[in-house]
Amino acid sequence: MSILVTEKKLRDFVEAVFLTYNLTKEEAFVCSDNLVMADMRGVHSHGVARLKRYVDSIAQGLIFPLKKPTVVLETPNTATIDGNAGLGQIVGYHSTKIAIEKAKKTGIGVVTVRNSNHYGIAGYYANMMLQEKLLGISMTNSAPLVVPTFGKEMMLGTNPISLAAPTKRNRPFFLDMATSVVPRGKLEVYNREGKTMPDGWCVDEKGKACSDPAKVLNNMSNRIGGGILPLGGEGELFSGYKGYGLALIVDILCGVLSGGAYSDLVYGEGKEGKGEPPNVGHFFMALKIENFVDFDTFTSKMDDLLDRIKKSAKAEGENRIYIHGEKEYEKVEKYQKEGIPLQEKVYETLQNIAKERKLDFSLR
Amino acid sequence: MSILVTEKKLRDFVEAVFLTYNLTKEEAFVCSDNLVMADMRGVHSHGVARLKRYVDSIAQGLIFPLKKPTVVLETPNTATIDGNAGLGQIVGYHSTKIAIEKAKKTGIGVVTVRNSNHYGIAGYYANMMLQEKLLGISMTNSAPLVVPTFGKEMMLGTNPISLAAPTKRNRPFFLDMATSVVPRGKLEVYNREGKTMPDGWCVDEKGKACSDPAKVLNNMSNRIGGGILPLGGEGELFSGYKGYGLALIVDILCGVLSGGAYSDLVYGEGKEGKGEPPNVGHFFMALKIENFVDFDTFTSKMDDLLDRIKKSAKAEGENRIYIHGEKEYEKVEKYQKEGIPLQEKVYETLQNIAKERKLDFSLR
């Protein structure tokens, strides 16, 4: 069962929750905008369903909502930021603004961030750069849930990569993908629906293919062994080492280059739940297109590239080839008109947050 | 059957072949070094087995060996290069040198290239940056062999991504991966050995899973329909749209950002074999690590990251977790001692090239 809520009311409510922590209006807006954007795009796992975790982490002293990110090292086109265990969304927002400013001035802005928290969807920051007519890249490392090829321990995050690029006629190219074959949320859906997972998604405590979502989820929660596989699946037959390599790239750019945490040190032993912030790392890069090619040429060629692919012949039984971001843009349009569907459980959680933070609650 | 040749003699022979086109000593060295490095790393599909294709393409006027790349647009940290249909290796080498120089001066060097040719292994250029203690990234678009999710036409190249990062004790992290699930060479191996391919590698002319390598190879050569799948395989079950998205990222950075060709325009209709150069695009990026974090901290943390993963528990039946590049570094060491194994057919092809270019031939 899901409950339809209006975008405006949901935005205002989430913003109000963040304002109770004495954030500035701008910062509370960003936190709300980030979560609601995920729901609007249909990525409910990263939407307001996560608000409770932020609220709890603040209460537990894992997130310090009033801490501002500080610049550790800076040059005209680079910066290293310490998030000071602040809200990931605020750290991400300020860091991306720095990348944007540097790209506008010098053509490129590369910013790496340590000691941050979960920053919501990676695409939020790529989209900020896109709105400034820049080519935007955003990555983050995350809690270890992914098992390396030939391993059986969760040693890497689902470490997403997002890239957004402007177009002229078409919707922008807007990829936002985990480097694991599936996100944990997918296992939860299969579990709720009593479905068997295909081999190639997960491994059990022996590091062998496992199709039982309940077992894998239990193994993951209790760190018994096994977890989610990298993009490409188990072993080498479907090139799972490539997804594993992509996860490592993200960890190198977010965790190592920033001088922060990586692998199982992120949300690691002795961290989450034990009073120590998770030390998440991010990486942002903005490229000023005009420094490489005329902006108009770029967007025209983007249109032509996307058109060629969309117009190419379809597989039997398929009638559409999607470009990355299209499905999500269409969902945004639909939800703007019809309202956003929230799971009843999520709705109730928000209601409880309203009580806890002494706020009015009306989303419909 | 394979024939063992010595590294030194193979290097000298390939260099001599390129010198017959009046390249400079430095350029001939680079072309040879690039091809032999692939063989030494065990990537024989990109090694001297390809020399014949370069020689033929020069004869056909698709590669102009004496054309130098020219700078179209340049800023202190970016450059757009026109390869002028020169040798991809030379274009790649000069472009990477520009990226290195810019990174050393400004912290970052980003170079995008149009109108080049096949540049060998992507890792060659990432390794050049690595040798300068930079974090190096190299990408290229390539002949369309990959079918987008829900499509049945080859619209994207195998578009590889390479990233190399320095370490202290460990071998460097050195990833060099196609964004397709497998390279075409793998289909050829299965075909030669009469083996059935697993579903998830390729689709047939209807865009449906096909396990017959002979059929797919024939379909690909004659552009009947179908081709290789992106990393993640067919449809959405194993997230094939992620590999498809990665291939698009490479095409955007190499083909669109450079103002060059992309999708099926690379080696496209009316191109290869019809007298027009294939207009391949590349992308190079070098990051100066010290601009983000102390170099020593970076390499120490790289060691720790790689150690943690290598030491983590192994799946049942496995006794080693590999880091990207390890297998290849070990192959280099083995071949340096024992010689490089060349397939008899490749050996004969080199012999014929020697005749054609009027060179002595002795590799053993």
Interface residues (C-beta under 8 A of the other chain):
Chain A: L73 T75 P76 N77 T78 T80 T106 G107 I108 V110 T112 L135 V147 P148 T149 F150 G151 K152 E153 M155 L156 L163 A165 F173 L175 M177 A178 T179 V181 V182 P198 G200 W201 V203 K206 G207 K208 G225 L231 G232 G233 L237 F238 S239 Y241 K242 G243 G245 L246 L248 I249 D251 I252 G255 V256 L257 S258 G259 Y262 S263 D264 L265 L287 I289 N291 F292 V293 D294 T297 F298 K301 M302 L305 R308 I309 S312 A313 K314 A315 E316 E318 R320 I321 Y322 I323 H324
Chain B: L73 T75 P76 N77 T78 T80 T106 G107 I108 V110 T112 L135 V147 P148 T149 F150 G151 K152 E153 M155 L156 L163 A165 F173 L175 M177 A178 T179 V181 V182 P198 G200 W201 V203 K206 G207 K208 G225 L231 G232 G233 L237 F238 S239 Y241 K242 G243 G245 L246 L248 I249 D251 I252 G255 V256 L257 S258 G259 Y262 S263 D264 L265 L287 I289 N291 F292 V293 D294 T297 F298 K301 M302 D304 L305 R308 I309 S312 A313 K314 A315 E316 E318 R320 I321 Y322 I323 H324
